[in-house]
Structures are given as structure tokens and as C-alpha cells.
Amino acid sequence: MDAGLQPPIKQGAILYLRVSTEEQVDNYSLNTQSEICIKEVERRGLKLVETFREEGRSAKTIRDRPTLIELLEYCRKHKKEINAVVVYRLDRISRVTADYLAIRKRLAELDITLISASEPTGDGPTERFIETLFAGYAQLDNDIRGERSRNGMKARFLNGLYNGSPPLGYLSESGFAVKNPESFSAIQAAWELMATGTKSLREMAKILNDQGVMDRRKGYRDSPIRAQTLSGIFRNKFYAGKIVSKKYGAEVQGQHVPMVSEETFYMVQAILDGRNRNAAPKLTRRNMENEVFPLKRIIQCNNCKHSFSGAWSKGKNKKYAYYFCAKRCSSSVAVKDIETTTDKLLAKITLNDQAIKLINAYLRRTYYLRLDALKQKRDRADIALKEAYTTRQQLIDKNLSGVYSDEIFKEQNLVLEDKIKSIQAAKNDTVIEKYNLEAISKFIQDKFMHLADAYSTSDVALKRVLMCSLFPNGLRWGYPGYVNTQISPFYRSFMNLRGPKVQIGADERT
């Protein structure tokens, strides 16, 4: 280059326009910013070469603002042509003082000036000082807004209002959680069914999916409900009318309509924790429901005492179903022979009308005695719960006043929560209140006076329940026939009312 020639003067200018979601108003729109910035570019005699528009992005972090990052990279690659970056206001760059100064320094290293179209800016000491003041004011304003937002969220929580999207079964309307007509009843029924202790999370998920209930969390596509989703639902106190905050370390009564009672909530907690006392017997819960082999593992081999299994044997023209000892110590037994023998046994031990009436009388007496005991248990539990809730409120007050640290509060609150859960689970006996006594009496009348018919017309699950109830130790097959048949002592006591007694415990072959 000749000594008399000077390097070309940079005349390029870039516009950076940004508006966050909460600032989408007419007098602060991107078009308004663009018009003012273009006039500033023209006033300074610069040439507009590129415009970067960033809409709906928060000014809290640079990492989440890809357009700003793209602008900085553009400046690095075209630093020989770019003279200035023009913004409507300095807080468009960042409301965090440290981030603003870092970006300004980076542009200065590229010999690029940062210009505000509505504020005094420049490279002199005074202008830089004023810029720093404006950046500091922007952060102050941002911090004040954040504090107001946090205080507002805490106020909503303390007033029993949910922050964010309410859980499945509810909708948000005007800041309140209300029932979702599409899913509230289905989720409520799921809670009640879960409280019986007869269903797993996986089974409950299938029931809800079959009903068309979808997981519709904000930001996600509608998807089938999974067992993990239900685990979160059944642990959420929101459904019992409470709002719990880990952030504030407190629990308040919500303003929404509870889906379930506290008793039902804590009953489900006990079931999930493995402390359920009303769950179905183990034999009825195990997955052995095979329509062809309903007595599998209920019948035992009398020779080696191992349980029978079932399988198909292929003949010349068709398949045949057989039971066989798991140890294969004896020959297989055709399913039809087992069923015929079972029908004869059930017909032999069927109760008469007098015994049925006695069972129903015993049932009614037990039912009302249990209801009375339940009332007394609940009265005692209500007193204990009132004391526990009073203690919890005192604990919360001392934590808020600074007497107890957050660590002590969390530790003691966990102890109280476990105590409340135990009390609620202990007093809960809602299953008995759901019984229809008259329907049960009719069921006993119809089924126990015709056991063989009841067995043959029942599904596999009910067949297994019936046989496990009558023969708790199982049935032993003696090749042929059942031997040493031991009937439930409870059922035997009613059989004795029939007149002629059936020999029990002898080498009886039926």
C-alpha cells in the first residue's frame, strides 16, 4: 500500500432488535424499534448492512438467545466492514450488567461501537460511565421485577393457589384450578380403585388408557398414561386439597375442589409403601389366570407334594389339555377328569338353606361390629391428627420466624408427615363402607347353595378365589380323585349344620 493511501473508513451498521414475550405491545414492537434505529443509522451517515431480530426471548441469559450469539459471530467475521451495532435501548443487549459490559468489551475489541438510538452513548469516559449507569439501572429494574414475581408466586401459594399448570384432572381458568370435565371423574375413580389395594400401577395405567384418558402436560404432546406418571399422581397431595411447596417448605389448604379425601390419599400412600392391610390375597394377585387350567398350582400331587401345572398334548386330530405334576412323578391327568371330579366335590360340600342363613347372619353381625369399631378408631385418630396438624403449624411458624433452620424444619416435617400418613392409613377402612350388604347376601345365597354351578359359570379369577377360600391348603390328587381334602375350618363349621356329615381329612376319593 502506498504511503499516501489511508485504509477505507468502515461505514457498515447492524441493527439488533429484541422484544420479550411480556413486552409485546404496540409502542415497543420490533417494527417500532426498527424505524427509530434506521433513522439513527441515517443520521450518523452509516450504511445498514444487516438486521438481527429476536422475538419472545428473555433477557436473563445470553445462552438462550441464539440471535444475539449469531450477531456476535457475524461481527467477528465482518469486523473490517462493520462500524457499529445499533439498538433501540441498551437493555436490548442485556439486563444483566456484567453480561452487557462483557458484550460491549467484545465489540470494542473488534473496533465496533455500540450505539443506542434513544440514549446517549459513545467512546468517551463520560458516555461510558453513563452507559454503565443505564446497564445497572436495567439490571435493577430486572431484579425488582423478578422479586415482585417471586413475591407474587409466594403470595399465591400462601393463599392456596397453584403456581403453574395444575395436574391431570384439572384445568387452569383465570388463575384458578378447576375440574377438567374430560378427565376428572376418571382420575377420581382411579384413586378409589387404587385404594382397594387390588390393582398395580401398571394395571391402573391400562384402565385409564382404555378409557381414553391422556397425559396432557403443558409443552408435551398427548401421550398414553404410564405407570411412572400414575406414581407421581398418587403421591401428589394436590388431589387431597393441599398445596405443598418444597421451595417454601410449607403446606397450605388449596382453594381448588379436592378430588379425594385425606383418608383415601393416605390409604393409597400405605399401599404404595407396601403397608396395605386390605390388599387382595397373594394367590389371587399372581398372574396365573389361564382359562383352560384354572386349578394350576392349587392342586398338588399326593405322592411328592409338588403343585400341578398344565399343558397341551397333541393327538392325531386335535390337542388335549392335561394337568401334570411339576416333578413328573406320575402320569398326566386330563383336564376334563379334574373338572368332573371337582364338580362332584363341590356338589358334595354345598350348604343347605339353614347354613346359608347362618352365614348371612354372621356376615351382618360382623359388618356392623366392624363399622362400630371403625367409628371408634376414627374418633381416636381424628384427635391424634388434630394434634399432629397443630404441631406442624407450630413448626412452620417457627421456621418462618427463623427459630428453626430449614434443615431442622425439613427433618421434623418428614417425621410429622410419616406420623400423619400412619394415622390416616390406620383409620382408613373405606372398603367396608362400599359393600352392598344386600347384594352380598344374595350372592352368597345364589353361589353357596349351588357350588358346582357357581364354579363352572365363573371366570378363572373367581374360580381361583373360590377354591382358595374353600381349600386354603390346596387340593391333593391321589390318582384318581382328591384325597385328604382339608376344607376351611370356617366353612366346615357351617357344613356341620346340614345333618349327615362329610368325612374330612380321611383318604376320601371323589
C-alpha positions, 0 to 999 in steps of 0.5 A: 500500500502506498504511503499516501493511501489511508485504509477505507473508513468502515461505514457498515451498521447492524441493527439488533432488535429484541422484544420479550414475550411480556413486552409485546405491545404496540409502542415497543414492537420490533417494527417500532424499534426498527424505524427509530434505529434506521433513522439513527443509522441515517443520521450518523451517515452509516450504511445498514448492512444487516438486521438481527431480530429476536422475538419472545426471548428473555433477557436473563441469559445470553445462552438462550438467545441464539440471535444475539450469539449469531450477531456476535459471530457475524461481527467477528467475521465482518469486523473490517466492514462493520462500524457499529451495532445499533439498538433501540435501548441498551437493555436490548443487549442485556439486563444483566450488567456484567453480561452487557459490559462483557458484550460491549468489551467484545465489540470494542475489541473488534473496533465496533461501537455500540450505539443506542438510538434513544440514549446517549452513548459513545467512546468517551469516559463520560458516555461510558460511565453513563452507559454503565449507569443505564446497564445497572439501572436495567439490571435493577429494574430486572431484579425488582421485577423478578422479586415482585414475581417471586413475591407474587408466586409466594403470595399465591401459594400462601393463599392456596393457589397453584403456581403453574399448570395444575395436574391431570384432572384439572384445568387452569381458568383465570388463575384458578384450578378447576375440574377438567370435565374430560378427565376428572371423574376418571382420575377420581375413580382411579384413586378409589380403585387404587385404594382397594389395594387390588390393582398395580400401577401398571394395571391402573395405567391400562384402565385409564388408557382404555378409557381414553384418558391422556397425559396432557402436560403443558409443552408435551404432546398427548401421550398414553398414561404410564405407570411412572406418571400414575406414581407421581399422581398418587403421591401428589397431595394436590388431589387431597386439597393441599398445596405443598411447596418444597421451595417454601417448605410449607403446606397450605389448604388449596382453594381448588375442589379436592378430588379425594379425601385425606383418608383415601390419599393416605390409604393409597400412600400405605399401599404404595409403601407396601403397608396395605392391610386390605390388599387382595390375597397373594394367590389371587394377585399372581398372574396365573389366570389361564382359562383352560387350567384354572386349578394350576398350582392349587392342586398338588400331587399326593405322592411328592407334594409338588403343585400341578401345572398344565399343558397341551398334548397333541393327538392325531386330530386335535390337542388335549389339555392335561394337568401334570405334576411339576416333578413328573412323578406320575402320569398326566391327568386330563383336564376334563377328569379334574373338572368332573371330579371337582364338580362332584366335590363341590356338589358334595360340600354345598350348604343347605338353606339353614347354613346359608342363613347362618352365614348371612347372619354372621356376615351382618353381625360382623359388618356392623361390629366392624363399622362400630369399631371403625367409628371408634378408631376414627374418633381416636385418630381424628384427635391424634391428627388434630394434634399432629396438624397443630404441631406442624403449624407450630413448626412452620411458624417457627421456621418462618420466624427463623427459630428453626433452620430449614434443615431442622424444619425439613427433618421434623416435617418428614417425621410429622408427615410419616406420623400423619400418613400412619394415622390416616392409613390406620383409620382408613377402612373405606372398603367396608363402607362400599359393600352392598350388604344386600347384594352380598347376601344374595350372592352368597345365597345364589353361589353357596347353595349351588357350588358346582354351578357357581364354579363352572359359570365363573371366570378363572379369577373367581374360580381361583378365589373360590377354591382358595377360600374353600381349600386354603391348603390346596387340593391333593390328587391321589390318582384318581380323585382328591384325597385328604381334602382339608376344607376351611375350618370356617366353612366346615363349621357351617357344613356341620349344620346340614345333618349327615356329615362329610368325612374330612381329612380321611383318604376320601376319593371323589 
